[in-house]
Amino acid sequence: MNLDFLPPHALRDGAVHHYCLRCRSASVEWRTAGTRRHAVCLACGHVGDRALVLDPAVRWWTDTEGEYWHETAGVFVRDARGRLLFFDRTAFPFGLTIPAGHVECHEHADEAAVRELREETGITGERLEHLTRTPLPGDGCRRGADAHLWHVYRTADPVDTDLAVQLGPEGTSALWLTPDEALNRPVTYAVRRLLQQCRGALVPSRAAG
C-alpha cells in the first residue's frame, strides 16, 4: 500500500484517519456482521474487509519505495504436548492465527507481546522468549498495510491447557494444533510463514526427528 494519495495534513496532524480503498475518501465506518468486521464507506457505499487506517498510536512508517509498514508482535503459546494455540480471526486477514497485534508507539515489542497475549487470550504471567525479528512483505492487515515487521515470541514454559482461554473480540474457536497440523489448516499468510521459519524452535526435540 502506497500513501501517495493522502492529503499532506493526514501524515502530520496526529489524528486517526480511515480511508476507503475504493474512492479514497475519509468516510469509513467499521461494522460487525455476524462475527466478522467490515469497513463501510459512507461516501461510495463500498463494503470491504479493509481500509487504510492512519493511527498515530500505532508504530508505522513508509520505506524508500513508499510502502506502508506496520510493526507487529506475536506469541506462539505452547502446551506440554508440543501443540500451539490458534484461533479464527474475525477481522482481515481471515484464517487461523496466533495471539498478535500491532506494536504501539509508546511500547517495546516485548511489552506489546505480553499485552496482545492478555487481550486476545486472557493468558497472563507467562514468561516469553524472543525467537526472531523478521520483515514480511505481502502480509496484509485490515488497517491497509501490506507489509509488517514481526517480533515473534514463544512461551518459555508449557501452558496448562486446563486453563480457560478467554478470546477477545478478534478471535473465535480456539484450538491446539501441532505445527504440522496447523500447516494443513487455513492459517493466515503471516502465521504460515512464521511456522515455517520458526519450526525448529517450536517442535519439541523428541518430536523434531
C-alpha positions, 0 to 999 in steps of 0.5 A: 500500500502506497500513501501517495494519495493522502492529503499532506495534513493526514501524515502530520496532524496526529489524528486517526484517519480511515480511508476507503480503498475504493474512492479514497475518501475519509468516510469509513465506518467499521461494522460487525456482521455476524462475527466478522468486521467490515469497513463501510464507506459512507461516501461510495457505499463500498463494503470491504474487509479493509481500509487504510487506517492512519493511527498515530498510536500505532508504530508505522512508517513508509520505506524508500519505495513508499510502502506502508509498514506496520510493526507487529508482535506475536506469541506462539503459546505452547502446551506440554504436548508440543501443540500451539494455540490458534484461533479464527480471526474475525477481522482481515486477514481471515484464517487461523492465527496466533495471539498478535497485534500491532506494536504501539508507539509508546511500547517495546515489542516485548511489552506489546507481546505480553499485552496482545497475549492478555487481550486476545487470550486472557493468558497472563504471567507467562514468561516469553522468549524472543525467537526472531525479528523478521520483515514480511512483505505481502502480509496484509492487515485490515488497517491497509498495510501490506507489509509488517515487521514481526517480533515473534515470541514463544512461551518459555514454559508449557501452558496448562491447557486446563486453563480457560482461554478467554478470546477477545473480540478478534478471535473465535474457536480456539484450538491446539494444533501441532505445527504440522497440523496447523500447516494443513489448516487455513492459517493466515499468510503471516502465521504460515510463514512464521511456522515455517521459519520458526519450526525448529524452535517450536517442535519439541526435540523428541518430536523434531526427528 
